[in-house]
Amino acid sequence: LSQHFSPRYLAIKLLEKDQETERLLNENKNFKSWIALRDEESKRIEKVLKEDPSSAIASAKYGFISGALHETMEGASKIKEKATEIIDAFVTNKLFGFPIFIFLMWLMFWATFSLGSYPMEWIEMGVAYLADAVSTYMPDGSLKDLVVDGVIGGVGGVIVFLPNILILYLFISFMEDSGYMARVAFIMDKLMHKIGLHGKSFIPLVMGFGCNVPAIMSSRIIESKSSRIITILITPFMSCSAKLPIYGFFTSVFFPNSAALVMIGLYFGGIAVGILTELIFKNTLFKGEPVPFVMELPNYRMPGLKNVVQLLWEKSRDFLQKAFTVILLATVAIWFLQTFDYHLGIVTDTRYSILAVVAGFIAPIFSPLGFGDWRISSALISGFIAKENVVGTLAVCYGISNFIDTEELALMEGAGAEVGAVMAITKVSALAYLMFNLFTPPCFAAMGAMNSEMKSAKWFWSGIGLQLGTGFTVG
């Protein structure tokens, strides 16, 4: 073997517990004695250096690289390196790192819900104006009901949340492209280790606030299988942007005076339950220490305007495509099922519609949660296709697409109370509904990503069961 590999290289890789090197040396008669020596020396290194061999070797490599760069770099590169060191002195500092991160998270959510409310109201006004125009000029009949209640009411109730989603993605994109997200993973590593996760697990969890699908797929960067599985299981507890329409609708109707507080509570509630779930797994199914965290921190850079604009355009396009395909079809289907009975006759009372009969079978399951009405239960079913469907379905089922005060560009307290009365649920039931949607499985696309990354039917179905059970129990 020494004709092809340096013995020193093989010794280092054994200390790093490299599986490929162990496989390569496994056939050698001295393999067991080498492994025994490796384990003995690993304990000595940890005792002397107070860190595991993998981290010690990585530190030595980066130390050599850093020294070589300092001897050779000149001009702009050196200035950029110095600027990165100055910023890192604050953002990765034990004292300042966490407060800076918490402030940026607060700023992201504040901008998403406060600044996003202005363009949101403009879109609401446009949707309401379109609905009024169609109602005025279109002759009465089923087609008019389909267009006003099904298409405009259902799709319009979802696209108003596009500004919030774009602001959220803007912040996440900026943190990723600037290099700050790598620092977040670094400062969170010690905390993540305390709850039994890898430092890299934090990256998928933060990405989960944008969309669970790429967040779950990004978990493949985690070397530890146990950390990867746990990360995938709790990522759906991070509120993705598709849940924003649900949060926005229910908080504006049932909690108009404390909407921001309820919103923040939902986001941090998901994080808290995710941590609690992980701690339970750590002390039961996945005992043992997570693998060490080694990650290169890139230099800071200003995100390119072209890249940011392209990202926002892609997210807008994807959202609108979903709104005018999946959500449109879902809302039209819900309208059809709510309008006709099994003999395809138009019903005068929606309680006798196809949708009422089908949803009536599952409605009793949700009675303990305070919302046993078949209409609100049917919205939960459509939410498994895409979470944005929930608001569209509710708008169609309850006929509440035009409760916005277009003149004042704000949700009137009276109108909100009126909507709450129409839905016939209390504030507590509304909060339970929000909690159920927060913790239950995400859309079918995210479920597909879970199945793909876990590569285990047992863990996939266990994850779905965990999320359904958590949503029902918390609700």
Beta strands, then each sheet from edge to edge (+ up, - down):
end
